[in-house]
Amino acid sequence: MTTWTISIDWDRNNDYSGTYDDITNRVMQTNWFLGMRKPYQDVADNSLCVIVLSNADRLYSPDYASSPLFGKVVPQRPVRIQSNDGTTTRTHWVGWIDAIKPAVNKNGERVVQILASGAMQFLKAAETHLPLQQNKRTDEVIAELIKEVVIPPALSGAW
């Protein structure tokens, strides 16, 4: 039997072992996408993930000062989705929170939607100042470009 673990590293310490990091039991719905989403697509999309959590106690409400996560429910927290089949642990998705949207659904149940995206957000934001690259292979130029990308501390372990 495969077990799934969905985690958010609220402390950004790269270990996903904090008291509230494992959010699996609160997950109501999860959708994630990797790379190509349409046939014949030339360039991969950024990986995206949407997680809907039960938030009856307002644990994941950013403005709720009584939450033990107060001050930590903010963007740029690492998100990870893994499965374990009893033999192997596989990481299916890694990214960072873009937005946290607490809401009351039509039946009055408190939920929160976590929107996250992959590393492309950092690649797109990078400004490069490379000199003209001549007589180099594509992989060499890409390696130089990646060196120019600034990834916030405590997030680089996801690569």
N, C-alpha and C positions, 0 to 999 in steps of 0.2 A: 504494500500500500504506500502510495506517495503522500508525503506530508509537505505542506507549503509553509513558508515563513516569509512574512512581509514585515520589514523593519525600517525604522527611521532613526538615524543616529542623532538624537536631539542634542547631545553634548559635542558633536563633531570631533570625536576622538578616535574614529576609525575602528571601533570594536563592536558596535551594535549590541552591547551587552548591558546597557543601562536599564533601570527598573521599568521604564516605559517605552524602551526602544522596540520591542516586539509588539506590533499592533495587530497581529494576525487574528486574534479573537474578536476584535472590533470591526473587522472588515466586512462590509455589506456587499461591496461590488468593486471589482478591479478590472481595468482594461489597459493594456499597454501595446505599443507598436514599436517595431524595430525596423529601421531602414526603409526599403521599398514598400509602398502601400498601394501602388497602382501598376498594372501591367506596362511594360516597356518604358518605365521611368528611367531617365538618364542619371539622376543624382538622388541619393538616398535622403529621405527626410530626417529631421532630428527625431530621436526616439522620444516618445511621449508616454506618460502614464497618468491615469486618473484613478484615484482611490476614494471610495466613499466609506466613511467610518461612522459608527454609532457614536454619538457625542452627548448622550443623555446627561452626563455629569459635567459637561462643558470642559473636559480635560484638554481638548484641542481647540478651544476658543482663545485666540490670541489676546483678547482684551479682558479675559476673566482672571483677575488678580489672585483668586483663591486656588487656581489650578497649580499643581506641583510642577507643571511645565511652563508656567508663566515666564515670559521673556525668552523662551526657547522655541515657541511655535511661530517661527519666522521663516522666510525664504532662505534658500541655500543650505538647507539641511540635507545630508545624503539619504537616499532612499534605495532599498535593495529588496529584490524579490528572488527567493531561492526555493528549490524543491529538494527533497531527499527521498530516494526510493528504497532506503534501508541499506544501501551500499554506497551510493555516490551522492554528494551534495552538488547541485548545479545552480549556478547563478544565471537567472533568466533576464534580469533587468537591473541596471544601476543608473541612477541619475540624481537630480537635486530638485528640491521643492521650488516651484515658481510662485505658487499662490495657495493660500489657505482660505476656504470659503465656508464658514459656518452658516447653516441654514435650518429653517424649520420646514419640514415637508408638509404636504397637504393634510396628513393625519396628526400633525403636531409633534411627531418624533424628532428630536434634535439629531441632526447629522452634520458632518463636515466633509467637504470635498477637498482633497489634496490634489493639486495639479503639479506634475513634475516633468522635467525634460532632461535629456541626456547632455553629453559634453559638447554638442555642437553649439550650444549657447556661448561657450567660452571661445570656441574656434571662430565664430562669426564676429565676436566682439574684439578679437585680436587685431591690433594694427601692427603691420610689419614694416620693417625698414631694411629689408635685405638688399644688398647690391645686386645688380644684374647677374643672373646665374647663367653661365655659358659652359658648354661642354660637360654638363652634368646629367645624370639619369634622373628620371622623375622621382624615384624614391629618395634620392639624395636631396632634391629640392624640397620635397615634403618634409623630410626630417629637419631641415633647417627652419621651415615654417613652423613646425610644431614646437621647436625650441623658443619661438617668439610668443607662444600662447601663455598668458598668465592665468594660472589656476589658483584660486584662494587656498591658503594653508588649510590643512586637514581635509582637503578634498582630493588631493593628488593621488591618494592611495587607491582610488576607485579605478584608475587606469591600468 
